């Protein structure tokens, strides 16, 4: 696994990850420079340098709030200081003020656009905010520049997995797995991506070594993934229940467990599991999508809205999230908005049966009887041809 990145002033931060247990990534927010690297014009030097030294001391003593205030004072004297700007961003991120941290990193990059430390920290802040596509774009560029850096590799793969871009995970990690088949982090994520991409045989081949010890929650989560993908939802629920009992904090377990319960029509338990998943990770796309869909179908559109909107924010191109937003608009009598969303989705995914069902109902409500019948005919045609009914619910 990735080791701590060397720096005299390093703040470690943990984030929810697709790499569970001992393989969880340690995310380092790196302070860019030592005091010796901090220089100012002579007329400013004494005051700003002393403030900077005090800020560094505050960081070393864990006094983050004090350090933030001191860096801000330094920057009033020297707004072009890359070191103070970068350190301020790292401290803001370490206290969960990610939007402010991003703004500081962006200002720092105007000073030094190619600075890899600042770019990494910017991507980490976006990752924590759930801006996975923006984070992935930066991680991808950094990974090309430093292909041996495992931390960046793992983070990029995790972003792709969270975005539902399983083919990208496979493209990224398959060569790494071939070179080192004993890397458990790669085994876990690559195997999961294969399974979610419908390549069950390839996925099982990768994860089989991890499945040998079913006393480990990671093994049961992976086994539950395989069982769920195979449509054996009852067995999957049993396996995933064991996983959450073994480690209730294992990322992704409550979400998949909730979906398995939902498939078994255990709606109350499914709702509780999905709520637990979101409590654990507010950026869990699947949990937000399915809990929102459950609430919408139950007629609770007010409570459904924030979950479905968050799902769409996490994966803006997701057909499943777009469908749910269109259906939510229809349920709340926003018929024009619903029509816009659903018609565009039908163009993008013409074989997605559920969108045609939604359009048939919507057109009927709008008094467009011929268009409604045309959509019903499309549904019948797709079903008669036994064609795939649309993308995976997690896409």
C-alpha positions as CSV (number, residue, x, y, z in Angstrom):
1,X,0.0,0.0,0.0
2,X,1.0,3.6,-0.4
3,X,3.3,4.8,2.4
4,X,3.2,8.3,3.9
5,X,4.6,10.8,1.6
6,X,7.8,12.4,2.9
7,X,7.4,15.9,4.2
8,X,8.5,17.6,7.4
9,X,4.9,18.9,7.8
10,X,2.5,16.2,6.8
11,X,-1.1,16.0,7.9
12,X,-2.7,12.6,7.5
13,X,-6.3,12.3,6.5
14,X,-8.5,9.3,5.9
15,X,-11.3,9.0,3.4
16,X,-14.0,6.4,2.6
17,X,-12.5,4.1,0.0
18,X,-13.2,1.2,-2.2
19,X,-10.1,-0.5,-0.7
20,X,-11.3,-1.9,2.6
21,X,-9.7,-3.0,5.8
22,X,-5.9,-3.0,5.9
23,X,-5.8,-1.9,2.3
24,X,-7.5,1.4,2.9
25,X,-5.6,4.3,1.5
26,X,-3.9,6.8,3.7
27,X,-4.4,10.2,2.1
28,X,-1.7,12.7,2.8
29,X,-2.3,16.4,2.7
30,X,1.2,17.7,2.1
31,X,2.7,20.9,3.3
32,X,4.8,22.1,0.5
33,X,7.9,23.8,1.9
34,X,10.1,24.2,5.0
35,X,10.8,27.6,6.6
36,X,14.1,27.7,4.8
37,X,12.3,27.8,1.5
38,X,10.2,30.8,2.5
39,X,11.6,34.1,1.3
40,X,10.2,37.6,1.3
41,X,11.4,41.1,0.3
42,X,13.6,42.7,3.0
43,X,10.9,45.2,4.1
44,X,8.4,42.4,4.8
45,X,10.8,39.7,5.8
46,X,10.8,40.0,9.6
47,X,7.1,40.1,10.3
48,X,6.0,37.6,7.6
49,X,8.8,35.2,8.4
50,X,7.9,35.2,12.1
51,X,4.3,34.6,11.3
52,X,5.2,31.8,9.0
53,X,7.4,30.2,11.7
54,X,4.5,30.5,14.1
55,X,2.2,28.8,11.6
56,X,4.5,25.9,11.1
57,X,4.9,25.5,14.9
58,X,1.1,25.5,15.3
59,X,0.8,22.8,12.6
60,X,3.4,20.7,14.4
61,X,1.6,21.1,17.7
62,X,-1.8,20.2,16.1
63,X,-3.2,23.7,16.5
64,X,-4.8,23.8,13.1
65,X,-7.2,26.7,13.7
66,X,-4.3,28.8,14.9
67,X,-2.2,27.8,11.9
68,X,-5.0,28.8,9.5
69,X,-5.3,32.2,11.0
70,X,-1.5,32.7,10.9
71,X,-1.2,31.6,7.2
72,X,-4.0,34.0,6.4
73,X,-2.0,36.8,8.0
74,X,1.1,35.8,6.1
75,X,-0.9,36.0,2.9
76,X,-2.1,39.5,3.5
77,X,1.6,40.5,3.5
78,X,2.6,38.1,0.7
79,X,-0.4,37.0,-1.4
80,X,2.0,35.4,-3.9
81,X,3.5,32.9,-1.4
82,X,3.1,29.4,-2.8
83,X,4.2,27.8,0.5
84,X,1.7,29.7,2.7
85,X,-1.1,29.3,0.2
86,X,-0.5,25.5,-0.1
87,X,-0.2,25.0,3.6
88,X,-3.4,27.0,4.2
89,X,-5.3,24.8,1.8
90,X,-4.0,21.7,3.5
91,X,-5.1,22.9,6.9
92,X,-8.5,23.9,5.6
93,X,-9.0,20.5,4.0
94,X,-7.9,18.8,7.2
95,X,-10.8,20.5,9.0
96,X,-13.4,19.6,6.4
97,X,-13.5,23.0,4.7
98,X,-12.9,21.5,1.3
99,X,-14.4,24.3,-0.8
100,X,-12.2,26.8,0.8
101,X,-9.2,24.5,0.4
102,X,-10.0,24.1,-3.3
103,X,-10.0,27.9,-3.7
104,X,-6.6,28.1,-2.0
105,X,-5.1,25.3,-4.1
106,X,-6.4,27.0,-7.3
107,X,-4.8,30.2,-6.3
108,X,-1.5,28.4,-5.6
109,X,-1.6,26.8,-9.0
110,X,-1.8,30.2,-10.6
111,X,1.6,30.7,-9.1
112,X,3.0,27.3,-10.1
113,X,0.6,25.5,-12.5
114,X,2.7,22.3,-12.6
115,X,3.2,21.8,-8.9
116,X,2.4,18.1,-8.3
117,X,1.9,18.4,-4.6
118,X,-0.7,21.1,-4.9
119,X,-2.4,19.3,-7.8
120,X,-2.5,16.1,-5.7
121,X,-4.0,18.0,-2.7
122,X,-6.6,19.7,-5.0
123,X,-7.6,16.3,-6.3
124,X,-7.9,14.9,-2.8
125,X,-10.1,17.8,-1.7
126,X,-12.4,17.2,-4.7
127,X,-12.4,13.5,-3.9
128,X,-13.6,14.2,-0.4
129,X,-16.4,16.5,-1.7
130,X,-17.6,13.7,-4.0
131,X,-16.4,15.5,-7.1
132,X,-15.1,12.2,-8.5
133,X,-14.9,13.1,-12.1
134,X,-12.8,16.3,-11.5
135,X,-10.7,14.4,-9.0
136,X,-10.2,11.6,-11.5
137,X,-9.1,14.0,-14.2
138,X,-6.3,15.3,-12.0
139,X,-5.3,11.9,-10.7
140,X,-5.2,10.6,-14.2
141,X,-2.7,13.3,-15.3
142,X,-0.6,12.8,-12.2
143,X,-0.6,9.0,-12.7
144,X,0.7,9.4,-16.2
145,X,3.5,11.6,-14.9
146,X,4.3,9.2,-12.0
147,X,3.1,5.7,-13.0
148,X,5.0,4.1,-10.1
149,X,3.0,6.0,-7.4
150,X,0.6,3.5,-6.0
151,X,-1.3,6.0,-3.9
152,X,-2.3,7.9,-7.0
153,X,-3.1,4.7,-8.8
154,X,-5.4,3.5,-6.0
155,X,-7.2,6.8,-5.8
156,X,-7.8,7.0,-9.6
157,X,-9.2,3.5,-9.6
158,X,-11.4,4.3,-6.6
159,X,-12.8,7.3,-8.5
160,X,-13.5,5.3,-11.5
161,X,-15.3,2.6,-9.4
162,X,-17.4,5.3,-7.7
163,X,-18.3,6.8,-11.0
164,X,-19.4,3.4,-12.3
165,X,-16.7,3.4,-15.0
166,X,-15.9,-0.2,-14.5
167,X,-14.2,-0.5,-17.9
168,X,-11.8,2.2,-17.0
169,X,-11.0,0.4,-13.7
170,X,-10.2,-2.7,-15.7
171,X,-8.1,-0.9,-18.2
172,X,-6.1,0.8,-15.5
173,X,-5.6,-2.1,-13.1
174,X,-5.5,-5.2,-15.3
175,X,-1.8,-4.6,-16.3
176,X,-0.9,-3.8,-12.7
177,X,-2.6,-7.1,-11.6
178,X,-0.7,-9.0,-14.2
179,X,2.6,-7.6,-13.0
180,X,1.8,-8.2,-9.3
181,X,-1.2,-10.6,-8.7
182,X,-0.6,-10.5,-4.9
183,X,-1.6,-6.8,-4.5
184,X,-4.8,-7.2,-2.4
185,X,-6.0,-3.7,-3.1
186,X,-5.8,-4.3,-6.8
187,X,-7.4,-7.7,-6.5
188,X,-10.3,-6.2,-4.6
189,X,-11.1,-3.3,-6.9
190,X,-10.3,-5.1,-10.2
191,X,-12.4,-8.1,-9.1
192,X,-15.3,-5.8,-8.1
193,X,-15.0,-3.9,-11.4
194,X,-15.1,-7.2,-13.5
195,X,-18.2,-8.4,-11.5
196,X,-20.1,-5.1,-11.9
197,X,-19.2,-5.1,-15.6
198,X,-20.8,-8.5,-16.0
199,X,-17.5,-10.3,-16.4
200,X,-18.2,-12.7,-13.5
201,X,-15.7,-15.4,-14.6
202,X,-12.8,-12.9,-14.8
203,X,-13.8,-11.3,-11.5
204,X,-13.9,-14.6,-9.7
205,X,-10.5,-15.5,-11.0
206,X,-9.1,-12.3,-9.6
207,X,-10.8,-12.4,-6.2
208,X,-10.7,-16.2,-5.5
209,X,-7.5,-15.8,-3.3
210,X,-9.4,-13.3,-1.2
211,X,-12.5,-15.5,-0.8
212,X,-10.6,-18.3,1.0
213,X,-11.0,-16.8,4.4
214,X,-14.7,-16.1,4.9
215,X,-13.9,-15.0,8.4
216,X,-12.8,-11.7,6.9
217,X,-15.5,-9.2,6.1
218,X,-13.8,-8.2,2.9
219,X,-14.1,-11.7,1.6
220,X,-17.8,-11.8,2.4
221,X,-18.4,-8.5,0.8
222,X,-16.8,-9.8,-2.4
223,X,-18.7,-13.0,-2.2
224,X,-21.9,-11.0,-1.8
225,X,-21.0,-9.0,-4.9
226,X,-20.7,-12.2,-6.9
227,X,-24.0,-13.7,-5.5
228,X,-25.8,-10.4,-6.1
229,X,-24.5,-10.2,-9.7
230,X,-25.7,-13.7,-10.3
231,X,-29.2,-12.8,-9.2
232,X,-29.0,-14.9,-6.0
233,X,-30.3,-12.1,-3.8
234,X,-31.4,-14.2,-0.8
235,X,-28.0,-15.8,-0.5
236,X,-26.3,-12.4,-1.1
237,X,-28.3,-10.9,1.7
238,X,-27.2,-13.6,4.1
239,X,-23.6,-13.2,3.1
240,X,-23.6,-9.5,3.3
241,X,-25.4,-9.6,6.7
242,X,-22.4,-11.6,8.0
243,X,-20.0,-9.0,6.5
244,X,-21.7,-6.0,8.3
245,X,-21.8,-8.0,11.5
246,X,-18.0,-8.7,11.2
247,X,-17.2,-5.0,10.3
248,X,-20.1,-2.5,10.3
249,X,-17.7,0.2,9.0
250,X,-16.5,-1.6,5.9
251,X,-17.1,0.8,3.0
252,X,-19.8,-0.3,0.5
253,X,-21.2,-3.1,2.6
254,X,-24.4,-1.5,4.0
255,X,-25.2,-0.2,0.5
256,X,-25.0,-3.6,-1.2
257,X,-26.8,-5.3,1.7
258,X,-29.6,-2.8,1.4
259,X,-30.0,-3.5,-2.3
260,X,-30.0,-7.2,-1.6
261,X,-32.8,-6.8,1.0
262,X,-34.7,-4.6,-1.4
263,X,-34.6,-7.3,-4.1
264,X,-36.0,-9.7,-1.4
265,X,-38.9,-7.2,-0.7
266,X,-37.6,-6.6,2.8
267,X,-38.3,-2.9,2.4
268,X,-38.1,-1.7,5.9
269,X,-34.8,-3.4,6.5
270,X,-33.5,-2.3,3.2
271,X,-34.4,1.3,4.0
272,X,-32.5,1.1,7.3
273,X,-29.5,-0.4,5.6
274,X,-29.4,2.3,2.9
275,X,-29.7,5.0,5.5
276,X,-26.8,3.5,7.4
277,X,-24.8,3.4,4.2
278,X,-25.4,7.2,3.6
279,X,-24.6,8.0,7.2
280,X,-21.3,6.2,6.7
281,X,-20.6,7.7,3.3
282,X,-22.8,10.6,2.1
283,X,-21.3,10.2,-1.4
284,X,-22.4,6.6,-1.8
285,X,-24.1,6.8,-5.2
286,X,-25.9,3.5,-5.1
287,X,-27.4,4.1,-1.6
288,X,-28.6,7.6,-2.5
289,X,-30.1,6.3,-5.7
290,X,-32.0,3.4,-4.3
291,X,-33.1,5.1,-1.1
292,X,-34.4,8.0,-3.1
293,X,-36.2,5.7,-5.5
294,X,-37.8,3.8,-2.6
295,X,-39.1,7.0,-1.1
296,X,-40.4,8.3,-4.5
297,X,-42.2,5.0,-5.2
298,X,-43.8,5.3,-1.7
299,X,-45.0,8.7,-2.6
300,X,-42.6,10.6,-0.3
301,X,-41.3,12.9,-2.9
302,X,-40.1,15.6,-0.4
303,X,-37.7,13.2,1.3
304,X,-36.8,11.5,-1.9
305,X,-35.6,14.6,-3.7
306,X,-32.3,15.3,-1.8
307,X,-31.1,11.7,-2.3
308,X,-31.9,11.6,-6.0
309,X,-30.4,15.0,-6.6
310,X,-27.2,13.9,-4.8
311,X,-27.1,10.7,-6.9
312,X,-27.3,12.8,-10.0
313,X,-24.6,15.2,-8.7
314,X,-22.3,12.2,-8.1
315,X,-22.9,10.7,-11.6
316,X,-24.4,13.4,-13.9
317,X,-24.5,11.1,-16.9
318,X,-26.1,8.1,-15.0
319,X,-29.2,7.0,-16.9
320,X,-30.6,5.5,-13.7
321,X,-30.2,8.8,-11.8
322,X,-31.6,10.8,-14.8
323,X,-34.6,8.5,-14.9
324,X,-35.4,8.9,-11.3
325,X,-35.1,12.7,-11.5
326,X,-37.5,12.7,-14.5
327,X,-39.9,10.4,-12.6
328,X,-39.6,12.7,-9.5
329,X,-40.4,15.8,-11.7
330,X,-43.5,13.9,-13.0
331,X,-44.6,12.9,-9.5
332,X,-44.4,16.6,-8.4
333,X,-46.3,17.8,-11.4
334,X,-43.3,19.4,-13.1
335,X,-44.4,17.9,-16.3
336,X,-42.4,20.2,-18.7
337,X,-39.2,19.5,-16.8
338,X,-40.0,15.7,-16.7
339,X,-40.6,15.7,-20.4
340,X,-37.3,17.4,-21.2
341,X,-35.3,15.0,-19.0
342,X,-37.1,11.8,-20.2
343,X,-37.1,12.6,-23.9
344,X,-33.3,13.3,-23.8
345,X,-32.7,10.1,-21.9
346,X,-34.7,8.1,-24.4
347,X,-32.5,9.5,-27.2
348,X,-29.4,8.6,-25.3
349,X,-30.6,5.2,-24.2
350,X,-33.2,4.0,-26.7
351,X,-33.4,0.5,-25.4
352,X,-34.0,1.6,-21.8
353,X,-37.5,0.2,-21.3
354,X,-38.2,2.1,-18.1
355,X,-37.8,5.5,-19.7
356,X,-40.3,4.6,-22.4
357,X,-42.8,3.4,-19.7
358,X,-42.4,6.8,-17.9
359,X,-42.9,8.7,-21.2
360,X,-46.0,6.7,-22.0
361,X,-47.5,7.7,-18.7
362,X,-46.3,11.3,-19.0
363,X,-47.7,11.8,-22.6
364,X,-51.0,10.4,-21.4
365,X,-51.1,13.0,-18.7
366,X,-50.3,15.7,-21.2
367,X,-53.1,14.6,-23.5
368,X,-50.7,13.3,-26.2
369,X,-52.5,10.0,-26.8
370,X,-50.7,9.1,-30.0
371,X,-47.3,9.7,-28.5
372,X,-48.3,7.8,-25.4
373,X,-49.3,4.8,-27.6
374,X,-46.1,5.0,-29.6
375,X,-44.1,4.7,-26.4
376,X,-46.2,1.7,-25.3
377,X,-45.5,0.1,-28.7
378,X,-41.7,0.6,-28.2
379,X,-42.0,-1.1,-24.8
380,X,-43.8,-4.1,-26.4
381,X,-41.3,-4.3,-29.2
382,X,-38.3,-4.3,-26.9
383,X,-39.9,-6.9,-24.6
384,X,-40.8,-9.1,-27.6
385,X,-37.3,-9.1,-28.9
386,X,-36.0,-9.9,-25.4
387,X,-33.5,-7.1,-25.6
388,X,-31.6,-5.7,-22.7
389,X,-33.9,-3.5,-20.7
390,X,-31.4,-0.9,-19.9
391,X,-28.3,0.0,-18.0
392,X,-27.5,-1.4,-14.6
393,X,-29.3,0.4,-11.7
394,X,-25.8,1.5,-10.6
395,X,-24.8,3.1,-13.9
